[in-house]
Amino acid sequence: RTPIEFQRIPDRAALFARLLSDPQRYALISPQVFAYEAKQQPLLARKLTLIQFPDMPRAEPYYLMCSQNINRALLDRLNRAIAARYPELQTTSP
């Protein structure tokens, strides 16, 4: 039995290129990131399948600046503003 190999690939372009090159590869990626990248590169949406698990926590939107000490109320306001500005990147749980 072959052990599972784990690789961290911080560069998104390299990650998606690797996923497209081998149909047996998979990655854990947020639906928001997948939606954004698929919009930028339509080939991804045609060649890759996004599988959502109901017990996976939803990722927070990305921010230009962030801090571990950010006030939750401010974070919620940022999340609402991002969702209002980019509704196409919002996903719902299955």
N, C-alpha and C positions, 0 to 999 in steps of 0.2 A: 504494500500500500504506500503510495507516494504521499509524503507530508504536505500539508497546505503551506504555500509560500505567501507571505505577507510582504507587500512593498508599499512604502509611502511615496507617492509621487506628487509633490507639491505644485508642479506646473500643470495647469489644466489642459493645455494643448497636448502635452506629452501623455497625460492620462487618457484623454479621449482617443488619441492616435493609437495607443496601445490597446484600448478596448475594441476599436474598429479592426485592428489587425488580427485578433484572435477571438473567435466566437465563444470560446470556453472561459474567457476572463470575465470578471465582474468587479464592481466597485461599489462602495457605500458612499452615496452622494445625496445631498438634500434635493428634494423635488424642485426647490426654487433655483438651485444652481443648474440642474438639468434643463429646466424650462428656459432659463436665460441662455445657456450654451446652445440649445436646440434652435432657439430663435436666431442666434448669431450664425450657426452652422446647420442649415436644414438637413444635411446628410445625416447628422446625428439622430434626428427624430425619425428618419426613415430606417436607419440601420440598427439602432439600439432600442431596447425595451426598458422602460422604467417600471419597476415592481415596488409597490408601496406596502409596507407592513403596518398593520394597525397599532402595534405596540411600540413602534419606533417614535421617539419624541420628535416633535416638529422643531426644525432649526430656526433660530432667530435670523431676521434679515441682516444683511451685511451693512456695515457702517464705515464711513470714511474715517471716523475717529471713534474710539470706544475706550472704556475703562472698566476694570473690575469693580470699581467703587461707584459706578453710575447709579443714580437714584432710579428705582423701579418705575416711578411715575413718569420720569423723563424718557426712559426706555420704551414704555408703552406709547407715549406720544410719538416717538420716532417711528415705532412699528406702524402706527396708524397712518402717519404721513407717508411712509414708504408704500404701504398697501394702497393708499389713495392715488399716489402718483404712478405706481406700476401694477395695476390690477392684473395684468396678464401674467405676472410672475407669482401670483398667489395660487396656492394649491389647497385642496381640501383633503382631509383624511378619507381613506376608502370606507 
